[in-house]
Amino acid sequence: MRYFTGKVSMIFSLVVLSMGSVSAQEFDLSVKEKNEILSEFNDYLSISNVSDDALGIQNNLDFLTNYLTPLGFEVTKWKVEETPYLYADLDVGAEKTLLIYLQLDALPADNSNWDQKDPFSPVLKHRVGGAWKAIEKGSEPIDSLALFARGASDSKGPAFSLLYALKYLDRKGITPEVNIKIIGDTEEEKGSKKLTSLLALKSDELAADALLILDGTRSLADVPTLTFGARGIATMKLTVYGAPSELHSGQYSGISPNPWYLMNHLVASMVGDHEEILIDEFDPYKESATDLRYFESLDLGTFEQLESRLESKLYNDRLHPQQVYQHPSLILRGISSSSASVKTKIPTEVTAEFELRLTPETPAERQFDLIQKHIQKQGYLILPYPPTKAQRKEYLKLLSMETTVGSVAFRTPIDSKFGDWLVSGIQRGIGKTEVLKLNTTGGSQPIGKFIDALQIEGVALRIPNPDAYIHAANENIRLKNLFEGIRSLLGILTQSDDF
């Protein structure tokens, strides 16, 4: 299966399609509406939604329930074991049904790294020179401001864009042209481990004609962006062993194997210069001449632009960063030993933790199998548990391996009719504008399970600004992006259901 279909111009392009009969000016937001959005969004951001905060998650579910129920939605709170989900359904009698995925949880925030006391107490800021300064509402044009809070972009901003778009339509007496189903995931940041079980239980209720994902930030160009795929993710923990007890380094170095050296040599055998994966068949993707011309033609998000933004030197042995996302990766996240200190001791064991990013052609089990074969070629006995005393006496190279599988990769054809319908809707809502179509993202989303279970296409609408600092201190969303997200959704939901 190729990564690209059709002509290069259909793969990743700035496209302008004809506008519908409704003018985008009909969806202009007044100053009063923008202030209402700011006030309501501020309230939403003030609710903690860290994944492990059960009360905060419940408060978030209550906020959405109280918002959607007056708009005509039937709202249900589902539970799989102890994991809650929000399901909302609005049947307007349309022929087509759009399922919309919302991420409702966030990562914890280290208060000490934020430029405000509490990451869940939003702060309104205006950019002055190269710095953001806290200001009072009304002192600067509202479109130039940003709200700083945990979850502002990942992903309360996208979720609230939908909420307010639905409220706007209800207030104006406009009926959506599609039936709408909403699924709210409260453990996305924990890997959405219960989604498979949820889909097995609720596939009939979730049946739809297409899936719209409200997650992720825009590209560096900061124009309306659609993403048609995402890499999957898996994790792996490898532990190598020395003697069963810590040994004096002076007495036993060069006599008893040092797990640090064993692990260093093993990692070096798997990953080479510029993080080239040395494991046989790990990366089967080979670009065609057409693919290479496509990457060469891209002038957005280049290595030079990324280096400027990140203020660091990058690998640039490929034509464009987007090319990297077509390949699976093996990422070393950390190495640690069993020793509490490093003084005159050889540790008993050393553990390395890895993250795998996956493509549709390289599912997790395939990659784990190839890694196991590679490790065995290095002379290791692989065990599912720590070695016994007898095994330690018999083998010099012992290794235990633990793995977990998270989300699976997905890729919707870039030239799909659903994608074109979304582009048309965005332009209906915002006006004649460029819409960036990305064939995939380097990150992962728990969407592949929906696509596999429901047999539908999925595309992500990316609303937040690229400098949103998601997963980091000082996460924010620019209000201009929030307003454009609302208007994009208004255009999408009110156009004919031709997808």
C-alpha positions in Angstrom: 0.0 0.0 0.0 1.4 3.4 -1.0 1.4 6.4 1.3 0.2 8.7 -1.5 -2.6 8.4 -3.9 -3.3 10.6 -6.9 -1.2 13.5 -8.0 1.2 15.3 -5.7 -1.0 18.4 -5.7 -3.7 16.3 -4.0 -1.4 15.1 -1.2 -0.5 18.1 0.8 -1.7 21.3 -0.6 -3.2 24.7 0.0 -6.5 24.3 -1.7 -9.2 26.9 -2.4 -12.6 25.4 -3.4 -15.7 27.3 -4.6 -17.8 28.8 -1.9 -21.4 27.7 -1.2 -24.4 29.9 -1.6 -24.2 31.2 1.9 -21.7 34.0 2.5 -19.1 33.6 5.2 -20.2 37.0 6.5 -23.3 35.3 7.9 -21.0 33.6 10.5 -19.1 36.7 11.5 -18.9 36.9 15.3 -20.0 40.2 16.9 -17.9 41.8 19.7 -20.7 40.8 22.1 -20.5 37.2 21.0 -16.7 37.2 21.2 -16.9 38.4 24.8 -19.4 35.8 25.6 -17.1 33.1 24.1 -14.2 34.5 26.2 -16.3 34.4 29.4 -17.7 30.9 28.9 -14.4 29.5 27.7 -12.7 31.0 30.8 -15.2 29.1 32.9 -14.5 25.8 31.1 -10.7 26.2 31.4 -11.1 26.8 35.1 -12.2 23.2 35.6 -9.3 20.8 36.2 -9.4 17.9 33.8 -6.2 16.0 34.6 -6.6 12.4 33.5 -6.3 11.0 37.1 -8.5 13.7 38.7 -11.8 11.8 38.9 -13.7 14.8 40.4 -12.3 17.2 37.8 -13.2 14.8 34.9 -16.7 14.5 36.3 -17.0 18.3 36.5 -16.0 18.5 32.9 -18.6 15.9 31.9 -21.2 17.9 33.8 -20.1 21.1 32.0 -20.6 19.5 28.6 -23.9 17.9 29.6 -25.3 21.2 30.9 -24.2 22.9 27.7 -25.4 20.4 25.2 -28.7 19.3 26.7 -30.5 22.6 26.2 -29.4 22.5 22.5 -31.5 19.4 21.9 -28.8 16.7 22.4 -29.5 13.5 24.2 -26.5 13.2 26.5 -25.4 9.9 28.1 -22.4 9.2 30.4 -21.0 5.8 29.5 -18.6 3.8 31.6 -16.1 1.0 30.8 -14.9 -0.3 34.1 -14.0 2.9 35.9 -13.4 5.0 32.8 -16.2 7.5 31.9 -17.1 8.7 28.4 -19.5 11.3 27.2 -21.9 10.4 24.4 -24.2 13.0 22.9 -26.7 12.5 20.0 -28.6 15.1 17.9 -30.8 13.5 15.2 -32.2 16.2 12.9 -33.5 13.6 10.3 -30.6 14.1 7.9 -29.4 11.3 5.6 -25.8 11.5 6.8 -24.4 11.3 10.4 -21.1 12.9 11.5 -19.4 11.5 14.5 -17.2 14.0 16.3 -14.3 13.0 18.6 -13.4 15.2 21.6 -10.4 14.8 23.9 -11.6 15.7 27.4 -8.6 15.1 29.6 -5.2 16.8 30.0 -1.8 16.2 31.3 -0.8 17.4 34.8 0.9 20.8 35.0 4.0 21.7 37.1 3.0 25.0 38.6 6.6 26.0 39.2 7.3 26.2 35.5 4.3 28.4 34.6 4.3 32.2 34.4 1.1 32.2 36.5 0.1 30.9 39.9 -2.4 28.2 38.8 -2.5 26.6 35.3 -6.2 26.1 35.8 -6.8 29.8 36.5 -6.7 31.2 33.0 -4.7 34.4 32.3 -5.5 36.7 29.4 -2.4 37.9 27.7 -1.3 40.3 24.9 2.0 39.9 23.1 4.3 42.9 23.5 7.5 42.6 21.5 8.7 39.1 22.1 6.9 38.5 25.4 3.3 37.8 26.6 2.0 40.2 29.2 -1.2 39.7 31.3 -3.8 42.3 30.6 -7.5 43.1 31.5 -10.2 42.4 29.0 -11.1 45.3 26.8 -7.7 47.0 26.9 -6.6 45.5 23.5 -8.4 44.1 20.4 -9.9 40.8 21.5 -8.6 38.9 18.4 -5.0 39.8 19.3 -5.2 38.1 22.8 -4.5 34.6 24.0 -5.7 32.6 27.0 -3.0 30.7 29.0 -4.1 27.6 30.9 -3.6 23.9 31.0 -5.8 22.3 28.3 -6.4 25.6 26.4 -5.2 24.0 23.2 -5.0 20.3 24.1 -7.9 20.1 23.8 -10.5 22.3 25.5 -10.2 24.9 22.8 -11.2 22.6 20.0 -14.0 21.1 22.2 -15.4 24.5 23.1 -15.3 25.6 19.5 -17.8 22.9 18.8 -19.9 23.7 21.9 -20.3 27.4 21.0 -20.9 26.7 17.3 -23.8 24.5 18.3 -25.1 27.1 20.7 -24.8 29.7 17.9 -26.8 27.6 15.5 -29.5 27.0 18.1 -29.8 30.7 19.0 -30.1 31.6 15.3 -32.6 28.9 14.6 -30.4 27.1 12.1 -30.6 23.3 11.9 -27.5 21.4 11.1 -27.5 19.6 7.7 -26.1 16.4 9.3 -27.0 14.3 12.3 -24.4 14.8 15.0 -22.9 12.3 17.4 -20.2 13.3 19.9 -17.9 11.0 21.8 -15.8 12.5 24.6 -12.7 10.5 25.6 -11.5 11.1 29.2 -8.2 9.1 29.0 -6.6 10.2 25.7 -3.5 11.2 27.6 -3.3 7.8 29.2 -3.5 5.9 25.9 -7.3 5.5 25.6 -6.9 1.9 26.8 -10.6 1.2 27.1 -11.6 2.4 23.7 -11.5 -1.0 22.2 -13.9 -2.3 24.8 -16.1 0.7 24.4 -16.4 0.2 20.6 -17.2 -3.5 21.2 -20.1 -2.5 23.4 -21.3 0.7 21.7 -20.6 0.3 17.9 -24.2 0.5 17.0 -24.7 3.8 18.9 -21.6 5.2 17.4 -22.4 4.2 13.8 -21.8 7.2 11.4 -20.8 8.1 7.9 -17.6 9.8 8.8 -15.5 10.9 11.7 -14.3 14.4 12.5 -11.5 14.7 15.0 -11.1 17.9 17.0 -7.5 17.6 18.1 -4.0 18.9 17.3 -2.4 22.2 16.4 -2.0 23.9 13.1 1.3 23.9 11.1 3.8 26.7 11.3 1.8 28.5 8.6 -1.1 28.9 11.1 -3.8 28.5 8.5 -6.9 26.2 8.7 -5.5 22.7 8.7 -6.9 19.2 8.1 -4.8 16.1 8.9 -5.7 12.8 7.3 -3.7 10.4 9.3 -1.6 9.8 12.5 1.1 7.4 13.5 0.3 4.8 16.1 2.2 4.4 19.4 3.6 1.5 21.5 6.1 1.3 24.3 8.9 -1.2 25.2 11.0 -1.7 28.3 14.2 -3.7 28.0 16.2 -4.8 31.1 19.7 -6.4 31.0 21.2 -8.1 34.0 24.6 -8.5 35.7 25.3 -10.3 38.9 22.3 -10.8 41.3 23.9 -8.4 43.9 25.9 -5.2 43.5 29.6 -5.8 43.2 32.6 -3.7 44.1 33.7 -2.0 40.9 37.4 -2.3 41.6 37.3 -6.0 42.4 34.9 -7.1 39.7 35.1 -4.7 36.7 36.2 -6.8 33.7 35.2 -10.0 35.5 31.5 -9.6 35.9 29.4 -8.1 33.1 28.4 -4.5 33.6 24.8 -4.0 32.6 25.5 -0.4 31.6 27.9 -1.5 28.9 25.6 -4.3 27.8 22.7 -1.8 27.4 24.9 0.8 25.6 26.1 -1.8 23.1 22.6 -3.1 22.5 21.1 0.4 21.9 24.0 1.2 19.5 23.3 -2.0 17.6 19.7 -0.8 17.1 20.1 2.8 16.2 22.8 4.5 14.1 23.7 8.0 13.0 20.9 10.5 12.7 18.7 7.9 14.5 18.8 5.5 11.5 17.1 2.2 12.6 19.5 -0.7 12.1 17.0 -3.5 12.8 16.3 -5.6 9.7 13.0 -4.7 7.9 12.0 -2.3 10.7 11.2 0.4 8.1 9.8 -1.0 4.8 8.8 2.4 3.3 10.6 3.5 0.2 9.6 6.8 -1.4 8.8 6.8 -5.1 10.1 9.4 -7.5 6.7 11.1 -7.3 6.9 11.1 -3.5 10.3 12.7 -3.5 9.2 15.4 -5.9 6.3 16.1 -3.6 8.5 16.5 -0.5 10.9 18.7 -2.4 8.1 21.0 -3.5 7.0 21.8 0.1 7.8 25.3 1.3 5.9 25.2 4.6 7.3 23.7 7.8 10.8 23.2 6.3 13.8 22.2 8.4 15.1 25.8 8.3 11.7 27.1 9.6 11.7 24.5 12.4 15.3 25.3 13.3 14.4 28.9 13.7 11.4 28.1 15.8 13.1 25.5 18.0 16.4 27.5 18.2 18.5 24.3 17.7 20.2 22.4 14.9 18.2 19.5 13.4 18.9 16.5 11.3 18.1 17.5 7.7 19.1 14.5 5.7 15.6 14.2 4.3 13.8 16.6 2.0 11.2 17.8 4.4 10.1 17.1 8.0 6.8 15.8 6.7 8.8 13.0 5.0 9.8 11.7 8.4 6.3 11.0 9.4 5.9 8.4 6.7 8.4 6.2 8.5 8.2 4.3 11.8 10.5 5.4 14.6 12.2 4.0 17.7 12.7 6.6 20.4 14.8 6.1 23.5 13.1 7.8 26.4 15.5 7.0 29.2 18.0 4.6 30.8 18.2 3.9 34.5 20.0 1.4 36.8 19.2 -0.4 39.9 21.9 1.4 41.9 20.9 4.2 44.2 24.3 5.8 43.8 27.2 5.4 41.5 30.1 5.0 44.0 32.3 1.9 43.4 29.4 -0.3 42.4 28.5 -2.4 39.4 24.6 -2.4 39.2 22.6 -5.6 39.1 20.5 -4.4 36.2 19.9 -1.6 33.7 16.6 -0.7 32.1 15.9 1.2 28.9 12.5 2.5 28.0 11.5 3.1 24.4 8.6 4.6 22.4 7.7 3.3 19.0 5.8 5.4 16.5 4.0 3.2 14.0 2.5 3.4 10.5 -0.3 1.4 9.0 2.4 -0.8 7.4 4.3 -1.4 10.6 1.9 -2.5 13.4 3.2 -2.9 16.9 3.4 -6.7 17.0 5.4 -6.8 13.7 7.9 -4.3 15.1 8.2 -6.1 18.5 8.9 -9.4 16.6 11.6 -7.8 14.5 13.2 -6.2 17.7 13.2 -9.6 19.4 14.9 -11.3 16.5 17.6 -8.5 16.5 18.2 -8.8 20.2 18.6 -12.6 19.8 21.2 -12.0 17.1 23.2 -10.1 19.6 23.4 -13.2 21.7 20.7 -12.5 24.3 18.3 -14.9 25.9 15.0 -13.1 26.1 12.8 -13.7 29.1 9.3 -12.5 30.0 10.5 -12.1 33.7 13.7 -11.4 35.6 16.2 -14.3 35.3 16.5 -17.1 37.8 19.7 -17.9 39.7 20.2 -20.9 37.4 19.9 -18.8 34.3 22.3 -16.1 35.7 24.9 -18.9 36.1 24.4 -20.3 32.6 24.1 -17.1 30.4 26.2 -13.9 30.2 23.5 -12.0 28.2 20.1 -12.0 29.8 17.3 -9.6 28.9 13.6 -9.2 29.9 11.2 -7.4 27.6 7.9 -5.7 28.4 5.7 -4.2 25.8 2.4 -2.2 25.6 0.4 -1.2 22.6 -1.4 2.1 22.5 -3.2 3.7 19.5 -2.9 2.2 16.0 -2.0 4.2 12.9 -4.5 5.4 10.4 -4.5 7.2 7.1 -7.5 8.5 5.2 -6.9 9.2 1.5 -5.9 12.8 1.0 -8.2 13.1 -2.0 -11.3 11.7 -0.1 -14.7 13.2 -0.8 -15.1 13.7 3.0 -11.9 15.8 3.1 -13.1 18.0 0.2 -16.4 18.4 2.0 -14.5 19.7 5.1 -12.5 22.1 3.1 -15.7 23.5 1.5 -17.2 23.8 5.0 -14.2 25.7 6.4 -14.3 28.2 3.5 -18.1 28.5 4.0 -17.5 29.5 7.6 -14.4 31.7 7.3 -14.4 32.9 3.7 -12.1 32.4 0.8 -9.0 31.1 2.6 -6.2 28.6 2.2 -6.8 25.2 3.8 -3.8 23.1 4.5 -4.2 19.4 3.9 -1.6 17.2 5.7 -1.4 13.6 4.8 -0.4 12.6 8.3 1.0 13.9 11.6 4.0 12.7 13.5 2.1 12.2 16.7 -0.6 9.6 17.6 -4.3 9.7 18.2 -6.7 7.0 19.3 -8.6 7.2 16.1 -7.5 4.1 14.2 -9.7 2.0 16.5 -12.8 4.0 15.5 -11.9 3.7 11.8 -11.3 0.0 12.1 -14.4 -0.7 14.2 -16.9 1.5 12.4 -15.4 1.3 8.9 -15.5 5.0 8.2 -13.0 7.7 7.2 -11.5 10.1 9.7 -10.0 13.5 9.3 -8.8 15.9 12.0 -9.6 19.6 12.0 -6.7 21.5 13.7 -7.6 24.7 15.3 -5.0 25.9 17.9 -1.9 28.0 17.0 1.4 26.2 16.4 3.0 28.0 19.3 0.5 26.7 21.8 3.0 24.8 24.0 0.8 21.8 24.3 2.0 19.3 27.0 4.4 22.1 28.3 4.3 25.0 30.6 2.4 28.2 29.5 0.0 26.3 27.2 -2.2 28.7 25.4 -4.6 29.3 22.6 -4.9 32.5 20.6 -8.5 33.8 20.5 -8.3 34.4 16.8 -7.8 30.7 16.3 -10.6 29.9 18.7 -13.0 32.2 16.7 -11.8 30.7 13.4 -12.5 27.2 14.8 -16.0 28.2 15.7 -16.7 29.7 12.3 -15.1 26.7 10.5 -17.5 24.3 12.4 -20.4 26.6 11.6 -19.6 26.3 7.9 -19.1 22.5 8.1 -22.3 21.8 9.9 -24.5 23.9 7.8 -23.5 22.8 4.3 -25.3 20.0 2.4 -24.2 16.5 3.5 -22.5 15.6 0.3 -19.7 13.3 1.5 
